[in-house]
């Protein structure tokens, strides 16, 4: 099957290049040693590391490359803003510095890019099987595109279309302030403001955001819930448990309905800001696990609710990225073409 219609400016060479690709998040750091050649890729080794249990990126890479040949190049996607080859991941205590990694490990080249920028580059390596359409939009989409990805946090990126090629760029739009619209939103806003001070979209549209909404409903709204569900939420992966018990708990049900609603609103805001008539993609670890909820909780109705710009939003195709390795593949693509 042909790749998605996202030709990037750089092409992978026809001689084999080995790339150490990494996708570094607040919860997990995913690494792979990938051989790239033309439109072919071969994963030689892949391993996940719990990010919080390690002291540095160099420590993780050193362990990963034990008994492995030194790669030709390395590209690391990091969940946070990148400045001059250095980044402080938003939800981690340690920094990632490309020069330090080269110095400590002797790698020939190390590229550092934002993780959502890496996800955007990954679109060049996906097929139609890697996505599911949740809003049809135009049958012949063209123009800029955008990605937002709820996971440990909320990542966002844009993709500029020059008429021939697509050019991904990083954004920290997930940290823009949450726009309250009605009385309920203001109540939720004030609740989160007391807890966090500044209330960004990330406080609502991510895994911890699901928990924030649930806790607000627990403390402020009289919604019943069986004790066994509360126990599961309190003792397990809270966000996952909430999403899995919408049929057993009115509180979980409303939490996920609100999560989809706020996700759709921010998706619309991002699509308008980027004029993303070429498509909007939803990545991250949460969306692929809850695809049926997008229809159940009327994502499209909340997405096309921007007044005079509704006609534009109706044109925007919205697709969920099902491939959990999109950012890793994007890092490999970036590394192999630089």
N, C-alpha and C positions, 0 to 999 in steps of 0.2 A: 504494500500500500504506500502511496506517495506521502511525503511529509506534509504537514499543514503548510498553507501558503504564506510562510513567513521567511522569505529569503533574506539573509543577513548580508552585509557588505563584504565580509571576509569569508573565504572558502577554506575548507580543510584540505591540506596538501594530499597528494596521492602517494606520498611515501609515509610509512608508519611513524607516528609520533606517540610516545608514551606520556600520559598526563596523570599527575597526582591531583585528583579533584576532591574538593571538600565542601561540604555544606554545614556551616557551623551555626547552631541555634542555641537558645537558652537551655533547652532540655537535652538535645542530642546533637552530636557531631558525627556526620556520616561521611566516610572517606572511601574512595575507590581509586584503584590504579587501572587506567583505561587506555587501551591502544586504539588510536584514532587513525583512520586511513580513508580518505575520500568520504563517502557516505556510510562507511562501515565502522562499527565500534565493537571492541572486544573487552569485556570486563575481566581483568586478570586477578583482581582481589578486591573485596569490599568488606567493610567492617564498620559497625556503629559503636560510638563511645558515649557514655553519659557525661555531658559537658561539665556538670558541676563537680564531678569527682576527680577532675584533673586540674593542674595548676597552670598549664599553658598549652598553646597550640603546638609548640615545638615538642613538648612531652608526648602529645597524642601522635604526631607525625612520626616521631622517632620509634614509638612502639609499632605503629602500622608498617613501617618500612623495614622492620627486622627481617632479615633473610630475603629481602626483595632487591632487585636491581634499582639503581638510582634513576628516577624518571627524567625525561628530557625537559619537562617543565611542570609547573605546579600552579593551580588556580584555586583560590579559597573564596567561597561566598560566605559573607559574614552578616548576621542579623544586627545591623547597625550602620551608622554613617561612616564612610571611609574617607580619610584625608591623608594624602601623600604616602600611601602604602601602609597606613596604620588605622586600626579601628578598635573601638571599645564596644563590644557587643552589648546591646541594650539590657539584656537579662543575664549577663555574666559578670563575674568580678575581675576577670583578667582581660588584657588587651591582646590583639593580634597585630604583629608588626612584620611585614615582609622582609625587611632588611635583617631583622634579628633571626628570622627563620633561615635565611640564606647563610648568615654568619655561623649559626649554631649547628646547622645540619649539612651545609655545603651543597645545597641544591642550586642548580644553574640559574633558574628563573622562578620567581614567585610573584604571581599576580594576586591582588586583593581587590575584590569587588563586593558590592552589596548583595545579599542573598536573593532579594527580589529581582535585581538586575540579572543575577545568574539564572533565576527562574525564567525571565524573559528570553534570555539567550537559549534556554532549553527548548523553547517552542520550535526552534529550527530543527530539532531532532525528534519531534513527536509525530505520531500519525493520528488519524481520526479515531482510532481505537483508544487513544489515551485521553479522550475528552468525552463529556456528555453535555448535550445542549439543554439548557433549562429556559432559555428565552431565544426564540428563533431569530428575531431581528430581520435584517435585509438578507435576501437570498444571494446577493452578490456584494458582500461587505468589502469596503475599501476605506483606507485612511488610517489614522493613528489607532493604537490599541492601548490597553492598560491591564494591570494585574493587581488584585489585592488578595492577601493570603492570611486568614485567621489561623493562628497556631498558638505557640506560647505567647506571642504578641500579635500585632497586626502589621504586616508588611504591605507596602504598596510600591508600584513602579509604573513608569510610562514607556511607551514604545512609539517613537516618532517615525512616520512613514514619509519618505522623500519622493514618492511616486514610483520608485523601483525597489528600494531596500528598506528594511526596518532597522531602527537604531534604538536599542533599549537604553534607558537611563534610570538612575536611582532616584528614590523619593523617600521622605520620612513623613508622608501624608497621614499615616496611621496615628501620628501624635498630634494631629490637629484637634481642636476642641470639639467635643460632642455638641451638636446643634439641637437643643431641646425645642420641640414644636408645640407641645400641649401640656396640660396640667400634670398628667402622669409623668411625662418626660422631665418636667421641672422637679417633681418630687424625687425621682430617681437621681437626677443631677445633684440636688442638694445632699442626698444621702451619700453619694460618692465623693462630693466635695468635702464633706466632713472627714471622710476616710483618707483621701488622697490629695486634697487641695485642688490642683489642676485636674480637670476631667477631660481626658482625651477619648477619641473613639476606641483606642486600644483598651480602655477600661471596661468596654462592653463587648467588643467584637473580637474575641479570642477565647481560649480555654478558660483562663482566670476571669474573663469577662462574663462567661456563662455563670460562673460561681457568684460573681458580684450581683448579677440580676437575681439569681436564686435567693441569695441572702437578703436582698432588699425585699423580695416578696415574702420571705419568712418572717422578717421583722415588722413589716408595715402593712401587709395585706392578709386578710383572713382566708387563706387557702388551705384546704385540708390536704393531709398526706399521711398514708399509712406509716406506722413507726418503722416497719422493716425497710421501706424505701429511704427514709431519713437515715437509718443506720448505714445503708449501702452508700449513700451520698457522703456521709461523714467519714466513712472508714476506707473508701476506695478512691479511684480516680474520679473525683467529684464531677467534673464536666462530662465525662463519658457516662457516668451513672445517671446523671440528669437527663442526658439525651436518650438513654435507653429505657427510661421509665415514664415516658409521656402518657402512656395508656393507663398507668397505675396511680398517677399523682397529678392532680390539678395544678400543683405548684410547678412540677417539672414541665407539664404541658405548656403553661403560660410562659415559663422561662424560655423554652425553645422557640415558641411563637415570637416572642420579643427579640430573641437573638437573630432569627431570620429577618424580621422586620428591620432591625437596625443595620444588619449586614446589607440588605437591599438598598436602604437609604444611602449608606456610604458608597455602595457600588454605583448608584446613580450620580452622586456628587462627583466621584472620580471620573466617571464616563463623560460628564459635562465639562469638567476642568480640562480633560485631555482631548475632548471632542473625539472620543474613541469609537468612531463609526466602523473601524476595522475589527472591533470586538473587545469584549471585556472578559477576562479569565479570572476564575476564583481558584486559587491554589491553597497551600497549607495542608495541615494534617486533619482538620476537622471536616471540611466540606465533603470529601469523598466518602466519609463514614455516615453521612446523614442526607444523602441525595434525595430520598423520598420526602424529607421534610420541606424541601424547597417548594414542592407542589402542594403539600398538605397545608402549609402555612402561607401560601399565596405570595411567594417571593416576587412574582411578576407584577402583582398589583401594587406592592410597595415600591418596586423599582421604577415603574412608570407613574410617578406622582410628583412631578416637578413643574406643575403649572404650564406655562407657555412653551416649555421645552419638551413636553411629553412626546411630541411628534418626532423629535430627534432620538429620544431614548427608545422609542418603538423600533427604530432602525438598528439598534446596537445588539448584535448577537452576544449572548452570555453563555459561557461554557465553564464547566467545572473540570479542573485538571485531575484526572484519576491516577496518573503516574506519580508515585511518591518520590521518584528519583529525578523529577524535572530540574530542580535546582542543581543537582549533582551533574546531570548531563549538560546543563548550561555552563557550569564551571569548566567541564572538560572541553566543551566546544570553544569557549573563550581561550583557554590555555593552548589549545591546538592551533588556533588561528592568529596568535600573537607572537 
